[in-house]
Every structure is written in C-alpha cells, then in structure tokens.
Amino acid sequence: MCGRFQILKNRKSSKLLEKLDVDEAEILFSRDKAPGSRISIIQREKDRNVVTQAIWWLLIDPETGKPNYKYVSFNSRSDKLDSPRSIAYGPYRESRCIIPATACIEGKGDKKTYHKIELENQAIAFGGLHRETVHKTTGEIIHSASIITLPPLPEWAEIHPKSMPLMLPLQDSALINQWLAPSFHQVEAFNELLKPELRVSQVLTPIEKPSLWNSKGESFILKAHP
C-alpha cells in the first residue's frame, strides 16, 4: 500500500504538471503527505484539467466532514473495483483522478524496512479515485480521494510484498485522456493497467523513519521491463 508520499516543486513535477496542463501554483506542495491530509488531485471538467484539494481518505463521515477511520480507505484495492458493494465501484467508473507525486514510501511490513520510491527522470502520476460527500449540517461538498493499489510486484519482494500503487504511464496520452474523462465508463480498457509491472525504472533509497524521509543507505535502481 502507499502510505506516504511527497510532492516537491522541482523539474520532475513541473514537467508532469505541464503535460497535464495544470497550474503548479494550485498544487499543495509538501515533503510529507500522510493519510487523512489534504492533497491535490487532477480531474477533468468540461474538457479541461483542473486541480481540486481533497482529503486523502475516500470514505468521509457526512456527520463530521472528517475521514471515517472505521474503514481504511486512503488506498483502493484493484480487486475491489468491480465489486458493486465496494466504495470504489462508482468512483472507478465516474470520477477517476490523478494524484501527482515526486516520491512515495513503502514498507516491508516488519516495521523497520522502508524505502523511498522515485521514478527515474520523471514524477509519479498515481491513478486515483475521487468522491464527493455532502456535510449533513453545513451542506459543504467535501472532496476525498484514494490511490489505487495493485497486486504485489515480484521485484518488490523485499520492498512491499503485498501490493504496489498504480502509477499511470504518462507517455500514453490517449489512455490518460480516457482515465480523466468522467464520461468514459468502459473500464475494461484499463485492465492492463491493473497488472503490476515496472513500466518505468524506479530509484529506491532505504530510509529510517517514514515521517522524516531520512536515508540510511545507498540508492539502487530497478530497471523497467523491456
């Protein structure tokens, strides 16, 4: 699962945001985004891409307007996307989004092995889901989002053996347009995306404490599949 990420203002993020045709002045840049925090998401509205500020937790309590912590929903598992009873079912068909990032953190699950994950020479476009909840008292529309997670990647056996986040291939403009189009409901077109694969080479750095992002070893590269 993707439990922390950062979005830094640098060459990589500028290139990604330029490609998606959004103003970087609207992005909430941060060196540490944790579940429940406010993040920037990119959506398609009236044939243009817009930036929306959302809570990184898909299920919001309409009584309080805050994350419903009874259910973990900052990630949405890909094997639940086609389940009509899943909270992700509707958003996957009607309100997909992109969550920009420059790096994320994954843990092995032993509470001591963590790595910072970056893509080589580019920022990350997480495949995300967006949802709107109306606050019962104020009537405010609360935006929330989650990152889709895929089955485990074999190369990540010592990184995070249970899953990996969906990283969209920005070089495929047609697919990105379909992903962001709320009118595109033929989600079977995304089946290949939901298979874990190293589409872009990754730079991994061992770190100590996730919230501090402090490295404790040399970086190494996992090469993309040919």
FITIMAR-681666 format. One record per residue (C-alpha): residue number from 1; residue in one letter; x, y, z. Coordinates in Angstrom, 2 decimals. Example, Ala and Ser with C-alpha at 12.3 -4.5 7.8 and 13.67 -1.06 7.14 Angstrom:
@nr 1	rest A	px 12.30	py -4.50	pz 7.80
@nr 2	rest S	px 13.67	py -1.06	pz 7.14
This chain:
@nr 1	rest M	px 0.00	py 0.00	pz 0.00
@nr 2	rest C	px 1.07	py 3.57	pz -0.50
@nr 3	rest G	px 1.09	py 5.10	pz 2.99
@nr 4	rest R	px 3.06	py 8.33	pz 2.46
@nr 5	rest F	px 4.11	py 10.43	pz -0.48
@nr 6	rest Q	px 5.64	py 13.78	pz -1.26
@nr 7	rest I	px 5.13	py 16.32	pz -3.99
@nr 8	rest L	px 8.11	py 18.64	pz -4.29
@nr 9	rest K	px 8.41	py 21.64	pz -6.55
@nr 10	rest N	px 11.17	py 20.64	pz -8.93
@nr 11	rest R	px 11.94	py 19.84	pz -12.55
@nr 12	rest K	px 10.13	py 16.50	pz -12.43
@nr 13	rest S	px 6.88	py 17.84	pz -11.01
@nr 14	rest S	px 6.94	py 20.89	pz -13.31
@nr 15	rest K	px 7.23	py 18.61	pz -16.32
@nr 16	rest L	px 4.35	py 16.41	pz -15.14
@nr 17	rest L	px 2.04	py 19.34	pz -14.40
@nr 18	rest E	px 2.89	py 20.97	pz -17.72
@nr 19	rest K	px 2.00	py 17.75	pz -19.52
@nr 20	rest L	px -1.33	py 17.64	pz -17.69
@nr 21	rest D	px -1.86	py 21.34	pz -18.44
@nr 22	rest V	px -2.47	py 22.48	pz -14.88
@nr 23	rest D	px -1.06	py 25.46	pz -12.99
@nr 24	rest E	px 1.55	py 24.43	pz -10.42
@nr 25	rest A	px 0.51	py 27.44	pz -8.32
@nr 26	rest E	px -2.62	py 25.46	pz -7.42
@nr 27	rest I	px -0.70	py 22.44	pz -6.13
@nr 28	rest L	px -0.26	py 21.78	pz -2.40
@nr 29	rest F	px 3.45	py 21.00	pz -2.43
@nr 30	rest S	px 4.73	py 19.12	pz 0.61
@nr 31	rest R	px 7.64	py 16.93	pz 1.63
@nr 32	rest D	px 5.31	py 14.63	pz 3.56
@nr 33	rest K	px 1.71	py 13.70	pz 2.85
@nr 34	rest A	px 0.15	py 11.16	pz 5.20
@nr 35	rest P	px -3.31	py 9.54	pz 5.06
@nr 36	rest G	px -6.01	py 11.97	pz 6.13
@nr 37	rest S	px -4.08	py 15.04	pz 5.00
@nr 38	rest R	px -5.15	py 17.45	pz 2.25
@nr 39	rest I	px -3.71	py 16.68	pz -1.16
@nr 40	rest S	px -4.04	py 17.98	pz -4.69
@nr 41	rest I	px -5.80	py 15.85	pz -7.28
@nr 42	rest I	px -6.21	py 16.44	pz -11.01
@nr 43	rest Q	px -9.59	py 15.87	pz -12.64
@nr 44	rest R	px -11.25	py 16.56	pz -15.98
@nr 45	rest E	px -14.04	py 19.13	pz -16.04
@nr 46	rest K	px -15.63	py 20.45	pz -19.25
@nr 47	rest D	px -12.76	py 19.29	pz -21.46
@nr 48	rest R	px -10.01	py 20.79	pz -19.30
@nr 49	rest N	px -7.96	py 19.53	pz -16.41
@nr 50	rest V	px -8.46	py 21.18	pz -13.04
@nr 51	rest V	px -6.79	py 20.88	pz -9.63
@nr 52	rest T	px -9.00	py 20.08	pz -6.64
@nr 53	rest Q	px -7.95	py 19.95	pz -2.99
@nr 54	rest A	px -9.12	py 16.71	pz -1.38
@nr 55	rest I	px -8.74	py 14.68	pz 1.78
@nr 56	rest W	px -6.58	py 11.62	pz 1.27
@nr 57	rest W	px -9.21	py 9.21	pz 2.61
@nr 58	rest L	px -12.02	py 8.17	pz 0.28
@nr 59	rest L	px -14.74	py 7.50	pz 2.88
@nr 60	rest I	px -15.83	py 10.66	pz 4.68
@nr 61	rest D	px -18.27	py 10.78	pz 7.60
@nr 62	rest P	px -21.10	py 13.10	pz 6.46
@nr 63	rest E	px -21.89	py 13.99	pz 10.09
@nr 64	rest T	px -18.41	py 15.38	pz 10.86
@nr 65	rest G	px -16.93	py 16.02	pz 7.43
@nr 66	rest K	px -13.82	py 14.13	pz 8.53
@nr 67	rest P	px -12.31	py 10.79	pz 7.46
@nr 68	rest N	px -14.27	py 7.76	pz 8.61
@nr 69	rest Y	px -11.45	py 5.98	pz 10.40
@nr 70	rest K	px -13.54	py 2.86	pz 10.98
@nr 71	rest Y	px -12.63	py 1.85	pz 7.44
@nr 72	rest V	px -9.19	py 2.22	pz 5.87
@nr 73	rest S	px -9.79	py 3.95	pz 2.55
@nr 74	rest F	px -6.74	py 6.00	pz 1.64
@nr 75	rest N	px -5.98	py 3.16	pz -0.80
@nr 76	rest S	px -8.45	py 1.30	pz -3.02
@nr 77	rest R	px -7.54	py -2.28	pz -3.90
@nr 78	rest S	px -7.78	py -3.09	pz -7.59
@nr 79	rest D	px -9.51	py -6.41	pz -6.89
@nr 80	rest K	px -12.43	py -4.50	pz -5.33
@nr 81	rest L	px -13.00	py -2.08	pz -8.21
@nr 82	rest D	px -15.54	py -4.33	pz -9.92
@nr 83	rest S	px -17.44	py -5.19	pz -6.76
@nr 84	rest P	px -20.75	py -3.22	pz -6.75
@nr 85	rest R	px -20.74	py -3.15	pz -2.94
@nr 86	rest S	px -17.30	py -1.55	pz -2.80
@nr 87	rest I	px -16.99	py 2.17	pz -2.10
@nr 88	rest A	px -14.57	py 2.34	pz -5.05
@nr 89	rest Y	px -17.02	py 0.86	pz -7.59
@nr 90	rest G	px -18.76	py 4.11	pz -8.58
@nr 91	rest P	px -15.71	py 6.41	pz -8.50
@nr 92	rest Y	px -13.77	py 3.96	pz -10.67
@nr 93	rest R	px -16.39	py 4.40	pz -13.36
@nr 94	rest E	px -17.29	py 8.05	pz -12.96
@nr 95	rest S	px -14.65	py 10.07	pz -11.10
@nr 96	rest R	px -11.12	py 8.85	pz -11.66
@nr 97	rest C	px -8.30	py 11.30	pz -10.99
@nr 98	rest I	px -4.54	py 11.68	pz -11.00
@nr 99	rest I	px -2.61	py 12.33	pz -7.80
@nr 100	rest P	px 0.77	py 13.93	pz -8.60
@nr 101	rest A	px 3.81	py 12.99	pz -6.53
@nr 102	rest T	px 7.57	py 13.03	pz -6.73
@nr 103	rest A	px 8.15	py 10.07	pz -4.39
@nr 104	rest C	px 6.37	py 7.66	pz -2.06
@nr 105	rest I	px 7.30	py 5.38	pz 0.82
@nr 106	rest E	px 6.72	py 1.65	pz 1.03
@nr 107	rest G	px 7.38	py -0.63	pz 3.99
@nr 108	rest K	px 8.12	py -4.34	pz 4.03
@nr 109	rest G	px 5.75	py -4.87	pz 6.95
@nr 110	rest D	px 8.35	py -5.63	pz 9.59
@nr 111	rest K	px 8.20	py -2.06	pz 11.00
@nr 112	rest K	px 11.88	py -1.50	pz 10.24
@nr 113	rest T	px 12.39	py -1.84	pz 6.48
@nr 114	rest Y	px 11.27	py 1.21	pz 4.46
@nr 115	rest H	px 12.20	py 2.59	pz 1.06
@nr 116	rest K	px 11.64	py 5.85	pz -0.75
@nr 117	rest I	px 10.39	py 5.13	pz -4.27
@nr 118	rest E	px 11.03	py 7.52	pz -7.14
@nr 119	rest L	px 10.71	py 7.13	pz -10.88
@nr 120	rest E	px 13.84	py 7.67	pz -12.91
@nr 121	rest N	px 13.75	py 11.11	pz -14.57
@nr 122	rest Q	px 10.05	py 11.74	pz -14.04
@nr 123	rest A	px 7.42	py 12.42	pz -11.41
@nr 124	rest I	px 4.67	py 9.98	pz -10.45
@nr 125	rest A	px 1.08	py 10.16	pz -11.67
@nr 126	rest F	px -0.82	py 7.96	pz -9.22
@nr 127	rest G	px -4.06	py 6.51	pz -10.51
@nr 128	rest G	px -6.65	py 7.76	pz -8.03
@nr 129	rest L	px -10.34	py 7.84	pz -7.29
@nr 130	rest H	px -12.33	py 10.91	pz -6.27
@nr 131	rest R	px -15.53	py 11.13	pz -4.26
@nr 132	rest E	px -17.81	py 13.94	pz -3.05
@nr 133	rest T	px -19.60	py 13.88	pz 0.30
@nr 134	rest V	px -22.15	py 16.44	pz 1.42
@nr 135	rest H	px -21.81	py 17.56	pz 5.05
@nr 136	rest K	px -25.19	py 16.96	pz 6.67
@nr 137	rest T	px -25.10	py 20.14	pz 8.74
@nr 138	rest T	px -23.36	py 22.71	pz 6.59
@nr 139	rest G	px -24.16	py 21.39	pz 3.12
@nr 140	rest E	px -20.49	py 21.75	pz 2.21
@nr 141	rest I	px -19.20	py 19.46	pz -0.53
@nr 142	rest I	px -16.16	py 17.60	pz 0.77
@nr 143	rest H	px -13.74	py 16.17	pz -1.77
@nr 144	rest S	px -11.86	py 13.00	pz -0.94
@nr 145	rest A	px -9.55	py 10.65	pz -2.81
@nr 146	rest S	px -7.69	py 7.36	pz -2.68
@nr 147	rest I	px -4.79	py 5.76	pz -4.55
@nr 148	rest I	px -5.48	py 2.50	pz -6.37
@nr 149	rest T	px -3.21	py -0.36	pz -5.31
@nr 150	rest L	px -2.32	py -3.38	pz -7.42
@nr 151	rest P	px -1.23	py -6.94	pz -6.60
@nr 152	rest P	px 2.39	py -7.36	pz -5.48
@nr 153	rest L	px 5.25	py -6.77	pz -7.88
@nr 154	rest P	px 7.79	py -9.64	pz -7.84
@nr 155	rest E	px 10.70	py -7.18	pz -7.82
@nr 156	rest W	px 9.25	py -5.64	pz -4.64
@nr 157	rest A	px 9.52	py -8.80	pz -2.53
@nr 158	rest E	px 11.88	py -7.02	pz -0.12
@nr 159	rest I	px 10.19	py -3.61	pz -0.53
@nr 160	rest H	px 6.47	py -4.21	pz -0.02
@nr 161	rest P	px 5.43	py -7.79	pz -0.74
@nr 162	rest K	px 1.66	py -7.25	pz -0.59
@nr 163	rest S	px 0.88	py -4.56	pz -3.17
@nr 164	rest M	px 2.10	py -1.62	pz -5.23
@nr 165	rest P	px 0.41	py 1.69	pz -6.12
@nr 166	rest L	px -0.93	py 2.27	pz -9.61
@nr 167	rest M	px 1.44	py 4.59	pz -11.49
@nr 168	rest L	px -0.10	py 5.77	pz -14.75
@nr 169	rest P	px 2.01	py 5.75	pz -17.96
@nr 170	rest L	px 2.10	py 9.45	pz -18.83
@nr 171	rest Q	px 3.60	py 8.73	pz -22.25
@nr 172	rest D	px 0.25	py 7.20	pz -23.32
@nr 173	rest S	px -1.75	py 10.39	pz -23.88
@nr 174	rest A	px -4.82	py 8.57	pz -25.20
@nr 175	rest L	px -5.04	py 6.39	pz -22.10
@nr 176	rest I	px -4.52	py 9.37	pz -19.79
@nr 177	rest N	px -7.36	py 11.18	pz -21.55
@nr 178	rest Q	px -9.62	py 8.18	pz -21.07
@nr 179	rest W	px -8.62	py 7.90	pz -17.41
@nr 180	rest L	px -9.55	py 11.51	pz -16.71
@nr 181	rest A	px -12.73	py 11.58	pz -18.80
@nr 182	rest P	px -15.76	py 11.19	pz -16.44
@nr 183	rest S	px -17.88	py 10.15	pz -19.43
@nr 184	rest F	px -15.61	py 7.19	pz -20.22
@nr 185	rest H	px -17.18	py 4.21	pz -18.46
@nr 186	rest Q	px -15.58	py 1.32	pz -20.41
@nr 187	rest V	px -13.23	py 0.47	pz -17.56
@nr 188	rest E	px -12.21	py -2.80	pz -19.19
@nr 189	rest A	px -9.85	py -0.58	pz -21.21
@nr 190	rest F	px -7.80	py -0.24	pz -18.02
@nr 191	rest N	px -7.39	py -3.97	pz -17.37
@nr 192	rest E	px -3.75	py -3.99	pz -18.48
@nr 193	rest L	px -3.04	py -1.04	pz -16.16
@nr 194	rest L	px -4.19	py -3.09	pz -13.20
@nr 195	rest K	px -1.46	py -5.67	pz -13.70
@nr 196	rest P	px 1.66	py -4.97	pz -11.60
@nr 197	rest E	px 4.53	py -4.07	pz -13.89
@nr 198	rest L	px 7.71	py -2.00	pz -13.91
@nr 199	rest R	px 6.80	py 0.37	pz -16.75
@nr 200	rest V	px 9.39	py 2.97	pz -15.74
@nr 201	rest S	px 12.70	py 2.35	pz -13.97
@nr 202	rest Q	px 12.50	py 3.08	pz -10.25
@nr 203	rest V	px 15.08	py 4.60	pz -7.91
@nr 204	rest L	px 14.83	py 3.15	pz -4.40
@nr 205	rest T	px 16.51	py 4.52	pz -1.30
@nr 206	rest P	px 16.47	py 2.79	pz 2.13
@nr 207	rest I	px 15.16	py 5.16	pz 4.81
@nr 208	rest E	px 14.89	py 5.10	pz 8.59
@nr 209	rest K	px 11.71	py 6.84	pz 9.77
@nr 210	rest P	px 8.95	py 7.29	pz 7.18
@nr 211	rest S	px 7.76	py 10.63	pz 8.54
@nr 212	rest L	px 11.30	py 12.04	pz 8.33
@nr 213	rest W	px 12.26	py 10.56	pz 4.96
@nr 214	rest N	px 15.85	py 10.23	pz 6.23
@nr 215	rest S	px 18.00	py 7.91	pz 4.11
@nr 216	rest K	px 20.16	py 5.20	pz 5.68
@nr 217	rest G	px 21.76	py 3.57	pz 2.68
@nr 218	rest E	px 22.72	py 3.83	pz -0.97
@nr 219	rest S	px 20.06	py 4.21	pz -3.64
@nr 220	rest F	px 19.63	py 1.49	pz -6.25
@nr 221	rest I	px 17.65	py 1.11	pz -9.46
@nr 222	rest L	px 15.02	py -1.39	pz -10.51
@nr 223	rest K	px 15.05	py -1.38	pz -14.30
@nr 224	rest A	px 11.81	py -1.19	pz -16.27
@nr 225	rest H	px 10.65	py -4.25	pz -18.14
@nr 226	rest P	px 11.76	py -4.16	pz -21.80
